[in-house]
Amino acid sequence: MSASRRRRIAANDSQLSDEEWQDLLEEQGASDEEEEERRRQEEDALSEEEERRRQEEEEEEEWWRLQAEQDEDDSYWSDSEACRRWEEDQWLQSQRGYFYSGFV
């Protein structure tokens, strides 16, 4: 509908013919449907964006958790005292068989 027709309708809405009223109502209905479709698309886009953000946050949290576990493992093994104790334990366990079998 042209702008001039809209102005004429707004100025003389009581003088509209049945056909003009029908056109106006159909146009308004189409506008409402288009607006509703646009809103649905915006809501879908927002939902998708929220889901993507949530998934990214979960992945980031998992990455940080794994990093913390790895750091904990690394710090344990890089600790020379812990390595020394582990090596001693391994040696003692390997020697235990000799003690019990009477070779020592």
N, C-alpha and C positions, 0 to 999 in steps of 0.2 A: 504494500500500500504506500502510495506516495505521500510525501510530507504535506503537500497542499490538500490532499484528500483528508488526511488526519486532522488538519486544522479546520477544514470545513465541517467534518464530523463533530469535532469538539465544540465548535461554535454553534452548530445547528443540530445537535443530536436528537432533538424532538422532531425534526423534519426528515429523519432518515426513512427511506423506503424499507420495506420488509427485506428486499434483496440486500440492501446495504447493511442492515442489521445482521443478516445472516453472514455476510462476508466478514463483518467486524467480529462476530462471535467465532467464526471459523479461524480467523487470523489469531484471535486471542487464544483460542484452544491450541493452535499450533505453537504459539509462543510459549504457552504453559508446558506443553509436551517437550518442546526443545529445552526449556529451562530445567525441567525435571530430569531430562536425559543428561544435561550438562552437570547438574548436581550429582547425579549417580556416578558419572565419570570422574568427577573430582573426588568423591568419597572413595571410589575404587582406587584411584591413584594414591590417595592418602593412606588407605589401608595397605596397599602394596609397599609404600614408602616406610610405614611403621613396621611392617613385617621384615623388610630388608634391614632396617636399623636394628631391630631386635636380634635378628640372625647375626649381624655383624658384631653386636655387643657380646653375644654368646660365644662367637668364635674368638673374639679378643680375650674374653675371660678365660676360655680354655687355653689359649696360647700362653697367657700369663701364668696360669696354674702349672702348665707343663714346664714353662721356664723356671718357675720357683722350684719345682721338683728336680729339674736338671741342675740348677744352681746348688741345691741341697746335696745332691749326689756328688757334684764336682767338688764342693767344699769339703765333703767328707774325705774323698780320695786325695785331694790335694793337701790335706792336713798330714804332715809328715809323721806326727805322733800316731794318728789313726792307722796310717799305712804300716808303720813299724809294728804296732800291736797286731794287726791282721797277719802280717808275715810271721810274727812269733807264734800266733795261734795256729797258723797253717803248719809251721815246722813242728810245734808240739803235737799236733794231731798226727802228723806223719810219723813221729817218733813213738807215739803211744803203742803202736803195734810191736815195736822192738822191746819196749819195757815189759809188756805182758808175755812175750814169747821167750823171755829170758836171755836175749842176745846182749843185753847191756850189763 
